[in-house]
Amino acid sequence: MSLEEKLIQDFLTLPEDKKLEVIDFVEFLKTKIQNNLENMMDDIISENREALEELAK
């Protein structure tokens, strides 16, 4: 059984209020990942600002 299948199987057995909690947690994780990526890109841009400005000319 794949992870996805296990998750779906377990999810379907939960009461509705717990399903909502799972959905909220998944949304939280997605937001956290997106924020981490944005912060990493901001750091890369900041650390390489001079080179990027030179390339933009």
VORO-972195 format. One record per residue: residue number from 1; x, y, z of N, C-alpha, C, O in turn. Coordinates in steps of 0.1 Angstrom, whole numbers, always signed. Example, Ala and Ser with C-alpha at 12.3 -4.5 7.8 and 13.67 -1.06 7.14 Angstrom:
BEGIN
num:neast:nnorth:nup:caeast:canorth:caup:ceast:cnorth:cup:oeast:onorth:oup
1:+132:-57:+78:+123:-45:+78:+132:-33:+78:+142:-33:+85
2:+128:-22:+71:+137:-11:+71:+129:+0:+79:+134:+11:+80
END
This chain:
BEGIN
num:neast:nnorth:nup:caeast:canorth:caup:ceast:cnorth:cup:oeast:onorth:oup
1:+9:-12:+0:+0:+0:+0:+9:+12:+0:+18:+13:+8
2:+6:+22:-9:+14:+34:-10:+11:+43:+2:+0:+41:+9
3:+19:+53:+4:+16:+63:+14:+3:+70:+12:-5:+73:+21
4:+1:+74:-1:-12:+80:-5:-24:+72:-1:-34:+77:+4
5:-23:+59:-5:-34:+50:-2:-37:+49:+13:-48:+49:+18
6:-26:+48:+21:-27:+47:+35:-33:+59:+41:-42:+59:+50
7:-29:+71:+36:-34:+83:+41:-49:+84:+38:-57:+88:+47
8:-53:+81:+26:-67:+82:+22:-76:+72:+30:-86:+75:+35
9:-70:+60:+32:-78:+50:+40:-80:+55:+54:-91:+54:+60
10:-69:+60:+60:-70:+65:+74:-79:+77:+75:-87:+78:+84
11:-78:+86:+65:-86:+98:+65:-101:+95:+64:-109:+101:+71
12:-104:+85:+56:-119:+82:+55:-125:+76:+67:-137:+76:+69
13:-117:+71:+76:-122:+66:+89:-124:+76:+100:-130:+73:+110
14:-119:+88:+97:-120:+99:+108:-134:+105:+108:-141:+106:+98
15:-137:+110:+120:-150:+118:+120:-148:+132:+113:-136:+136:+111
16:-158:+138:+109:-158:+150:+101:-149:+161:+107:-141:+168:+100
17:-150:+163:+120:-142:+174:+126:-127:+171:+126:-119:+180:+124
18:-124:+158:+126:-109:+155:+125:-105:+156:+111:-93:+159:+108
19:-113:+153:+101:-110:+155:+87:-106:+170:+85:-97:+173:+77
20:-114:+178:+90:-112:+193:+89:-98:+196:+95:-91:+205:+89
21:-95:+190:+106:-82:+193:+112:-70:+188:+103:-60:+195:+102
22:-72:+177:+97:-62:+172:+88:-60:+181:+76:-49:+184:+72
23:-71:+186:+71:-71:+195:+59:-64:+208:+64:-55:+213:+56
24:-67:+213:+75:-60:+225:+80:-45:+223:+82:-37:+232:+78
25:-41:+211:+87:-27:+208:+89:-20:+207:+75:-9:+212:+74
26:-26:+201:+66:-20:+200:+52:-18:+214:+46:-8:+217:+40
27:-28:+223:+48:-27:+237:+43:-16:+244:+50:-9:+252:+44
28:-15:+242:+63:-4:+248:+71:+10:+243:+66:+19:+251:+64
29:+11:+230:+63:+24:+225:+58:+27:+231:+44:+38:+235:+41
30:+17:+232:+35:+19:+238:+22:+24:+253:+23:+32:+257:+16
31:+17:+260:+32:+21:+274:+34:+35:+275:+40:+43:+284:+36
32:+38:+266:+49:+52:+266:+55:+62:+264:+45:+73:+270:+44
33:+60:+254:+36:+69:+251:+25:+71:+263:+16:+82:+266:+12
34:+60:+269:+12:+60:+280:+3:+68:+292:+9:+76:+298:+3
35:+66:+294:+22:+73:+305:+29:+88:+302:+30:+96:+311:+28
36:+91:+290:+32:+105:+286:+33:+112:+288:+19:+123:+293:+18
37:+105:+285:+8:+110:+287:-5:+112:+302:-8:+122:+306:-13
38:+102:+310:-4:+103:+324:-6:+115:+330:+2:+122:+339:-3
39:+116:+326:+14:+127:+331:+22:+141:+327:+16:+150:+335:+16
40:+142:+315:+11:+154:+310:+5:+157:+318:-7:+169:+322:-9
41:+147:+321:-15:+150:+329:-27:+153:+343:-23:+162:+349:-30
42:+147:+349:-13:+151:+362:-8:+165:+362:-4:+173:+372:-7
43:+170:+352:+3:+184:+351:+8:+193:+351:-4:+204:+357:-4
44:+190:+342:-14:+198:+341:-26:+199:+354:-33:+210:+358:-37
45:+188:+361:-35:+188:+374:-41:+197:+384:-33:+205:+392:-39
46:+195:+385:-20:+202:+394:-12:+217:+391:-12:+225:+401:-13
47:+221:+379:-12:+235:+375:-11:+242:+377:-25:+254:+379:-26
48:+234:+378:-36:+240:+380:-49:+235:+392:-56:+235:+393:-68
49:+231:+402:-48:+225:+414:-54:+234:+421:-64:+230:+425:-75
50:+247:+423:-60:+256:+429:-70:+257:+422:-83:+257:+428:-94
51:+259:+409:-82:+260:+401:-95:+247:+402:-103:+248:+403:-115
52:+236:+401:-96:+223:+402:-103:+221:+416:-110:+216:+417:-121
53:+225:+426:-103:+224:+440:-108:+233:+441:-121:+229:+448:-130
54:+245:+435:-120:+254:+436:-131:+248:+428:-143:+249:+433:-154
55:+243:+417:-141:+237:+409:-151:+225:+416:-158:+222:+414:-170
56:+218:+424:-150:+206:+431:-155:+209:+443:-164:+200:+448:-171
57:+221:+447:-164:+225:+458:-173:+225:+455:-187:+227:+463:-196
END
